[in-house]
Amino acid sequence: MLLRDSDNLMIHQRTRKTSAEAIKKAINNGQIIILDDVGKSGDRPFPFVYEHTLPEKEEEHYYRLIDVIQVAYDRGKLNEEKYNALKNIAHKTSGIDTENPALKLSQSILVDIHTLYSICQIDIEALGPIINTFKIHISKEDHEHNSRENIEIEAQEQLKLWNDHLHQLIQNSNEFIKVPHKSIPELKEDDIFFAPCLIAKEHSLSLLADDRVLQVYAINENNSLEHPSFGTDRLLLKLSEVGLINIDKLSNAFLTLMKWRYRFIVPTKDMLLCLAKRYKNHPPGQDLREVALYIHECMRDPGLFAGSENTTNKISMALRLYLSWTNQITRFLVDVWADKEFDENTSVTITNWTIMELMPSLPKNLIYKHLEISKNHSKAIFDLFLALSFEIEGRSRANKALQTLAECLNMSENDYFKAVAEVVDQYGK
């Protein structure tokens, strides 16, 4: 599978990379100018050069590739070899007519990005002469497209390096036991995708997999085990638990998973505290902001299942995720107030931001349960915080923490004293 992935991750069309890089370099050097406003169809600021149009979608006049390279050739910018090579791909007829005269040396023109790609892919060195012939402009959208292209290629190359490194590591290590997999006739070529599940079932092993399909398959087919399947997030937590990685590495790893859109994971309160300490003089900091964005994206995700699951406690994944986040964030706030690294003003700032931005919104798919949960949301947070407030050293600081939280939750004075009385009564027995 690693070998197959390596082949799939390979950038087979190298000119795709060199073209994007060459255009990026020209933009950075000021040789290609980005236009914020390129006008509308039929009302462009400059002659519009666009080679790759479909006849049914042509809504305005276009100059073609042949019009550009002809000027460069006539002015001695393009040699015979480059001119002929580009001419062979200039399939559209010239855009010159009685109302649209030939392009001129040093004239400002607007060029579609794919036309520039075509020039680079035929001969990367031909872009320079074209740039020296005209003042080339591209749209802001085309600039963003080229930037994404460069980022995508760079990410793909990085993934291939990681994949190849992993393959080499497995090949050279005696710690990995290589076993053949059984094929599934119905799946034919793609049966290797399910091979780990079959091997795990055959040898009664827990399956490490991040693919949700494989996880569900393993849980259903290998349910004799207590933990039929687990993901990278659980592996990272275990590595931290046994002391193989510290809290900083664990927090960074979870942040990376979030950036990779690894859905529905919950960092611990210790991770949130670690991220907060990185910006304790300027709270909350970029890392916690990224966590907040991730939380709300998860809660809005249509794939967050809200129905009852076949578990001991009949609770939906959506509700369980919501409650887990709320629990960890509330405990994180307690730790902030209990940690002397955060002064009182910083703790107040973090509390305000956490309640307003970090606390999860209600899962989109809960529907009829929204009202009941939202009514008890603030009280549940306050009750848990109050129950753990004994961890905060100093009566004055603990009192300030409770008052700050109550204000952030918009609790009335009556609700505040009632909540305190109920917790004292419950835990005082």
Secondary structure, 3 states (H helix, E strand, C coil): CHHHHHHHHCCCCHHHHHHHHHHHHHHHCCCEEEECCCCECCECCCCEECCCCCHHHCCCCCECHHHHHHHHHHCCCCCHHHHHHHHCCCCCCCCCCCCCCCCCCCCEEEECHHHHHHHHHHCHHHHHHHHHHCEEEEEHHHHHHHHHHHHHHHHHHHHHHHHHHHHHHHHHCCCCCCCCCCCCCCCHHHHHHHHHHHHHHHCCCCEECCCHHHHHHHHHHCCCCCCCEECHHHHHHHHHHCCCCCHHHHHHHHHHHHHCCCCCCCCCHHHHHHHHHCCCCCCCCHHHHHHHHHHHHHHHCCCCCCCCCCCCCCCCHHHHHHHHHHHHHHHHHHHHHHCCCCCHHHHHHHHHHHHHHHCCCCCCCCHHHHHHHHHHHHHHHHHHHHHHHHHCCCHHHHHHHHHHHHHHCCCCHHHHHHHHHHHHHHHCC
